[in-house]
Amino acid sequence: MQVLVIGAGVVGLAIARAAALAGHEVIVAEATGGIGNGVSSRNSEVIHAGMYYPTGSLRAKHCVRGRRLLYEFCASHGVPHKKVGKLIVATDEKQTAKIEGIAKQGEINGVEGLEFLGGNAARAMEPALNCTAALLSSETGIIDSHGFMLALQGDLEDRGGMIAFNTRIERLTPCASGWEVTFGGAEAGTLTVDAVINSAGLGAQAVARATEGYPEARVPRLVLAKGNYFGFVGKPAFSHLIYPAPVEGGLGTHVTLDMAGRMRFGPDVEWLETESYTVDPKRADSFYASVRTYFPGLPDNSLVPDYCGIRPKLTGKGEPAADFLIDGPAGHGLARLVHLFGIESPGLTSALSIAEDVAGQLE
């Protein structure tokens, strides 16, 4: 079967690899000139354990399974990663109740390596920390996300798959043999394929609307939630990732470490009407305030604007977070077509699990 995957982000590449490993002929259409230029290159590069997500949700299922697959993949493919562990910290009784709830949810979701700690035990691990209690997740880690995507691309190409860069999909039309694909770019034209998977991230809704016969009512709204990151100019104060109790729209402004050992803070949640990728230095004020609740020793003038990303959310401010939305033939009735919407965090961790699921829907 000839399969077209739209989008060469981490999830698109993982799906393309899974389809190629299953013996299909795979082409990836990518609107930009490289892999992972959208959501995939603008995140905190954390391998999530899976304790936040509601029982039975796709996010819970794919995060837990995807994490296990991801650690195996990193080990077998030499992708730089590190199981650094993370502390979710509480600074008052209300937050303690919240992280106790997260611990319970983690147990329901089958997350290994969770341990509830008192304030003294947490501070023994991280002396710079201010907290009354903490939840230790020893399975949480960090990854070189670009290295991961290069490894996925390598496996895809080893199986005869290819990526067409600077190729924007303009129309998908059902035909007798599958799908007629109209694409733009320097070498614009049409192509007929057996199956189409839309993993276009922030562009997924536009691709769905350009799919003839796909009901407009099934296309969810796209809500842009920007996450800003600030770098720390000194030596890292922590050896674990540090997360506060979650906030509306995200997991709170947390401490992340990268593979080079740098410490940074983010992301916050900034609701947008249009895409924007500049970090406003003035947002540092709110970062100092929120970070100092758990890291009181954060020095003045130690934060510098770093980078930002946009989460392709399906729900807005004040609404409960939506689950991943994977709409396949069983839902919409069109043969060999899968649209993926709202694949935000923990999309990177979930990628290999989502890929197996979606590749299975093509049969």
C-alpha positions, 0 to 999 in steps of 0.5 A, a space after each residue: 500500500 502506498 501511504 502519504 503522511 502529512 507532516 514531518 514532526 515527531 509524530 508524523 515521522 514515527 507514523 511514517 516509520 511504523 507504516 514502512 516497518 509494516 511493509 508499506 511504501 511511504 512518502 512524507 509531505 512536509 511544508 517546510 525545508 526540514 524535519 521537526 520545524 514546528 511543534 516538535 522542535 519547540 518543547 521542553 524535551 521531557 520524557 513524561 511518565 504519564 501520571 497527569 492524564 485522565 483514566 482511560 484517555 488516549 493521553 494516558 494510554 499513549 504516554 505510558 506505553 510510548 514512554 516504555 517504547 521510547 526508552 527502548 528505542 533510545 537505547 537501541 538507536 543511540 539517541 541521547 537521553 537521560 532518566 533524570 527523574 522529576 519532583 512535583 512539589 507542593 508549597 501548601 496544603 491545597 497543593 499537597 492534596 493536588 499532588 496526592 491526586 496526581 499520585 493516585 492518578 499515576 497508579 490508575 494509569 500504571 505509572 511505575 516509580 512514583 514515591 510520595 516524599 515529605 518536605 525534608 526528604 525532598 530538600 535532602 535531594 534538592 537543597 535549593 527547593 522550598 516545599 512542604 511535600 513532593 511526588 518523585 517520578 523516577 521514570 521521567 527523563 530528558 531526550 535530544 528530540 532532534 536526535 530522536 527525529 533523525 533516528 526515526 527518519 533513518 529507519 524510514 529511509 532504510 525501509 525505502 520511505 522518503 520525505 518530500 520537503 517544501 511540499 504543502 498539501 492543498 487538496 485531498 480528493 477520494 478516488 476509485 483507487 484511494 486518494 488523489 493528493 494535490 500539492 503545491 511548492 516548486 514542483 506542484 502537481 498531483 499524486 494518487 495514493 492508497 492511504 493518507 495520514 494527516 499529522 500536520 500539527 498546527 496545520 491539521 485542521 486546514 488539511 482536514 478542511 481541504 479533504 473532500 467528503 470529510 464533514 466540516 462538523 468533525 474538524 475541531 477548533 484550533 486554539 493557540 497556546 504559546 509557551 515561553 521559556 527563559 534560560 538561567 544564566 548561572 550553574 544549574 541549581 537542581 539535578 532533577 526536573 522540578 514541577 510545581 502543582 499543575 495550573 490551568 492550561 499547562 503543568 506550571 512554570 517548571 525547571 527543565 534541564 537539557 542534554 547539555 546540562 543547561 537549566 531553563 524555566 517554562 513553559 508558561 501559558 499565553 493564549 494567542 489569536 495568531 502565531 507568534 514566536 517572539 519571547 517578550 522579555 517582560 514576561 520574566 517578571 511573572 516567571 520570577 514570581 512563580 518560580 520563587 514559590 519553590 526556588 526562593 534563591 532564584 537571583 535577580 537578573 538571572 533569566 534571559 528569553 530563550 525560545 517559545 512553542 505553540 501548543 495546538 490545543 482543542 480547548 481554550 482558557 478555563 476549559 478542561 484540557 482535551 484529549 488527543 483526537 485521532 479520527 480514523 475510518 471507524 469514526 468518519 467512514 472514509 477508507 484509509 484516512 486518519 486525521 490527528 488533532 490536538 497532539 500536544 504534550 505528551 505527544 513527543 513521549 507518546 509518538 511511538 505508541 500513537 504510530 503503532 495505533 495509527 498504522 494499524 488503522 490502515 489495514 
